[in-house]
Amino acid sequence: MLSAQDRAIVKSTVPLLESGGEALITHFYRMMLCEYPEVRPLFNQAHQVSGDQPRALANGVLMYARHIDQLDQLGDLVAKIINKHVALQIQPEHYPIVGSCLLRAIAEVLGDEIATPQVIAAWGAAYGQLADILIGAEGSIYDQKAQAPGGWRGARDFIVAAKVEESAEITSFYFEPADKGPILAAEPGQYIGMKLFLDGEEIRRNYSLSALASKGQYRISVKRESGGRASNYLHDQLPVGASIQLFPPSGEFVLTASDKPLVLISGGVGITPTLAMLEAALQTERPVHFIHCARNGSVHAFRDWIDGLAERHPQLKRFYCYAEDDGVSPAAHKVGLLSQQQLNEWLPQERDVDAYFLGPKGFMGAIKRHLKALGVPEKQSRYEFFGPASALE
């Protein structure tokens, strides 16, 4: 338990974190990834280069400092962190590394006049409290996943059972356990962690499950990213029959049981988790409005599959929006960006709905604003980032 003095000192650093938190965290990452190569596989270097990861952690540290005496005010931030950690298999031995580098960064960036021994001690105690919370919660989840039917702990060997091209950019990969045993059930919307070795270097990635885990298989659908080490390796070098190591499914962004109409809105490869959600919803009588936005028809994955579902399930209404007209795709779509007016036409008339949306950050920011303006309750408007979380406002 933090002392009142420690909490007061941590809160006093909030203005400094508001103005200089990103610089501090950038220094922290540079130091840690240089001095502790064993933690490098846990971080996507593309997110370091873009600044997304430092910004996300800086925001998390700031939120923790602001609410150090009311941690319940952090909302679902802690749950998101825990699930990301579990998917990447963060272990208790990683926390002292992070803690020592964070305190060093505070001292080196803020300087002796601000980062006094009292400030360093208070932040050390605050970090220790947070680490204990995360380690305890993550340990419980690791135990639950290991003990559940089909579950396991750590990495498990899987075989690439099939590889299917879904569009000009997206390919699906089907994985079956090498030991031919059962697999852990996954909730629609969850993702799996993956361990890869590229040019002798270990990297880890998370990919959304794009189908319900059935028939002893997991499916992910991966977009080829320009310069993306993992995505290009999967597309070009991982053949059917190859072995790969996966971590158990994780993630708190899941479809919740409800009888409210369901609205699924996706942009680009953001379609992947909504596919599993759609499958699950169609097993009930729940009305579903499925809205997908793509650059053009050539990169629109799963259109034929969704069209087929709509023919078999009258409760499903689907709508497509292409940013550009390629002149060859089926005509049943709108051309241009998804506007508030167009979304208003496609939403159910009654706005007491559950809405889930994913896609590029700018797309999600626009959808969040549109849904709010159109009367969808904010607590029923849910989204997730594929990479580090950041503000949509």
N, C-alpha and C positions, 0 to 999 in steps of 0.2 A: 504494500500500500504506500503510495506516495505521500510525503508529508505536505502539510499546507504550504510550507515555505517552498518546497520544490515545485508544487503546482503554480504558485504565484510567479516564481522565476520563469518557468516555461511559458506561461501566458504573457509575461512581459516581453518575450522575444517575438511575439506574433507580428508586430510592425516590421521587424527586420526580415522575417520570412516572407511577408507580403511584398516587400520591395526587392529582396535579394535571394529568395529561396531557390530560384532556378539556377542561379550562378553557383550557389552553395552545393546543390545536388549534382550539378554537372561536374564540379571539382571532385565530389565524393565518388561518382562513377568512374571518372578517369583514374583516380588513385586506386580504387578497389580492383578494377578490371586489369590494371597493370601489375599490381603486386600479388594478386590472388587468382592466378589463371584457372584454378579449380572451379571458380564460380562463373567463368565466362559462358559455359554452355547454357546457363540458366537465363541468359539475356540475349534478346534478338538485337544484333548489332545495327540493323537497319533502323530500329527505333531509337538507338543511341544517336545515330547520325542525324536523324530527322529532328531530334530534340523531344520527341513524344514521350519517351520514357522518363527523362529528367523532369519534364513538366508534370507528368502524372505523379511521380513520387514527391515532388515539391508540393503539389497540391495536397497529397495525402499527409505529409508531415505538417503542413499548415493546418489542416482540418484537425489533426490530432492535438496540436498545441492549443488551438482555439477551444476545443471541447475537453481538455485534459481533466476537468472536474465534473464533466457530464458526458461520459463516453457513449451513453445511449443515444446522444444527439448525432452520432456519426452515421446513423441509419444503416443502409446496406453496404457501406464502404468496407467494413471489416469482413463481411461475408464474401464480397467480391475478391478481396485480397486473399482470403483463406482458400477459396476455390482455385484461383490462379496458382497459388503455391502448391496445392495438392496436385493439380494437373501437371506441374513441372517437377514434382517430387522434391520440394524444398525440405531440408532436414534440420534438426536442432543444431547440428554442428555448423550450419551456415550463419546462424544468427550472431555469434560472437564476431565473425568477420565483418558483417555489416555494421554492427554496433561500434567496433573500434574505428572503422573508416569514417563513420558518420561523425563521431566525436572529434576525430582529427580534422575533418573538413570544417566543422563548426569553428574550431580553434584557429585554423589557418586562414579561413575566409573572413571571419569576423574580427580577428586580431585580439591581442591581449587585453585591450581596454574594455572590450565588450564581452569577449569570451573569457570571463574571469573563472577562477577555480570553482566558484559557487554555481555559475551557469553551466559549466561542463559537468559538475556533479549532479545538478538537477536534471539535465538532459540524459545523463547516464542512467539515472534512476527511472526517468520516463521511458527511455528505450527498453530498459529491463522489464518494466511493467508490460509494455506492448508485446515484447518478445515472448513473455510467459503466456499471455493471452493467445497469441497465434500458435505457439508450439503446442499448447494444450488442445486447442480446437483442431489443429491439423492432425495431431496424434490420434484423436478420437475418430476422425474421418478415415485415416489410414486403417485403423482397426476395423471399423465398420465395413469398409470395402473388402478387406482381406477375409472377413468372416461371412460375408454375404454369399448366397449361391452364385457360383461362377466367378467369384471375386478373387483378387490377388493383391499382393503388395509389391511395390516397386515395378520394375520392367518385366514384361512377359513377351515371349517370342510369338509372333504371328507370321502367317504366310500371305503374300499377295495372291488372292484367289482369282481376281479379275481386275481389269483396267478398262474403263469405258470412256470414250470421248463424248462429252455432253454438249460442247459448243466449241467455237474456235479458240477459246481460252480456258475452259474448265474441263477437267478430267476427273472421273470418279475412280476410287480405289476401294476394293472390297478386301477385308482382312479376316482370316480365319485362324484360330489358335493352333500353333504348331503341335501342341499336346492333344489336340482334338477334344479337349474338355469343354464344359459349358462356359459361357461368358457372362459377365456381370450385366444385368439389365441397366439400360440408360434411360433417363427421362428425356422427353423431346425438348430439344434446345441445348442439351449438354454437348461437351466437346471431349476429345481424348488428347492426351499428351503423347508425343513421339520422340524417340531418341534416334538420332542419325549420326553417322560418322562420315564426314566429307573431307577428303584430302588429309586424313589422319586427325581431324579435329571433331570433337563431339559438339553437336548443337541439339537443342530441344525446341520443339514447336507444338502449339496447340491447334487442332483443327476441329471445327464443328462436325458433329455427326449429321449427315444429310439424309438419314433414313432411320427408322426405328430399328433397334438391334434385334433382328429376328433371324431365324434359321442359322444361328450360331455365327453370325457375321456382323462386323461393323463396316459402315461405309462413310467415307469422307469424300468431298468433292472440292478439288483444289484449283484455284485460278493460277495460271502462270503469271508471275509478277516479273516485270522487267528488272533484271539484276537480282532477283530473289534466289538466294542459294538453295533453300530447301525446296521451293516450288519447282524450280527448273530441274533439280535433281530428280524429284518425284516424276515429273513429266517425261524426262529424257533418259533417265538411267535406272529407274527402279522397275524391273520387269516382273511379269506374272511368274509366280513361283519363288520369288525372292523372300528372304526372311527380314523381318523388321521388328523392333521392340516398341511396345506400346505401354502406356500407363493407363490405369482405370479411368473410366468416364468421370467427369467432374463438371461443375458449373451450377450457379444458382439461378440463371436466366432460363427458366423452364416454363412450359405450359401448365397453368394451374387449372384445376377442375372448376368448371363454371357452366351455368346454363345461359349466360349472356352471349349474344352474337360475338363471333371472333373475327377480328380484322388483322390480317397478316400483310405487312407492307415491307418490301425489300428492294434494294438497289444493287445491281451487279451480283457479285458473289455473296452478298448478304442474304441471298435466297436460301443458302444451305441449311441453317437451323430451322427455317420456317417450313421446310419440306417434311421434317420429322413431326413438327407441330401439326401440320396439315393432315398427315397420316393418322395421327392420334385423334384429332378432332373429328375426322370422318368416321371413326368407329362409334361415334355418338350421333345424336340428332341435332347437334348444335349448328346453327347457320354459320357459314364461313364466307367472308369476302377476302379473296386472295388478290393482292395488287403487287405487280412486279414491274420495276423500271430497269431498262437495259439501254446500252448505247445504241444497239441496232439488233436486228434479228440474228446475225451471225454469232453474237456472243450471248444470246438468250438461251440459257440452259434449261432443260426439263419442260419446255413448252408443250411438247406432244404428250408427255406424261400427265401434266396438269389438265390439259384439254380432255384427255381420256377420262380422268377422274370426274371432271365436270359432267361428262355425258352419263356417268353411272351414278352420280350423287347430286340430286336436284338441290340439295342444301348448299352446294358450292357455287359461288359466283366468282369468276376470275376476270381480271382487268389488266391490260398491259399498256405500258407507255415507253416509247422509244425516243431517245434524245435526237436521233437523226433517222431519216427515211432512206433505207438502202435500196428501195425500189423493187425488192424481190421477196421480202417477207410477207407472210399472210396479212391481209388487210385489217384483221380484227385487233387493232391497237391504235392508240393515240400517238401523235408525233409531237415531240417537244418535252420540256421538263414538266414534272408533275406539279401543277398549280393547285392553289387552295380551291379554286372554283371546280377544277376537275375532280379533286379528291372529294369535295362536297357531293358531287353527283354519284360517286362510286361508293361512298359510305352508306351503311344502313340508315334509313330515315330516323330511327330511334338511336340516339347517340350514347345510350347507356351500354357501351360495348367494351370488350377487352381488346386493346390494340397492342400489337408487338411489331416493332420495326427495327431494321438493321440495314446498314449500307455504309457508304463513305460518310465522313463526318459532316460535310456540308449538306448532304442529302438528309441525314438524320436531324440536323438542326432545323431544316426547313419543314420536315414532317412533324417534328415536335411542335413547332409554332402553328402549323396548319391545324393539327388535331385540337390544340387548345382553343384556337379561334373558332373551330367548328363545334365546340361544345362537348368534346370527349373528356371525361373527368381525368385530371392529371394523374391520379393514383391508379388509373386503369390504362395508362399510356406507358408502355414499358419498352426499353431498348437496351442494347449491349454493344460494347466496342469489341471489335476483333483484336485490336492492339491495346496499348495502354489507354485507360479511361481518361477523358478530358471533358471540359465543360462544353455543352452544346449551345449555351446562350452567348 
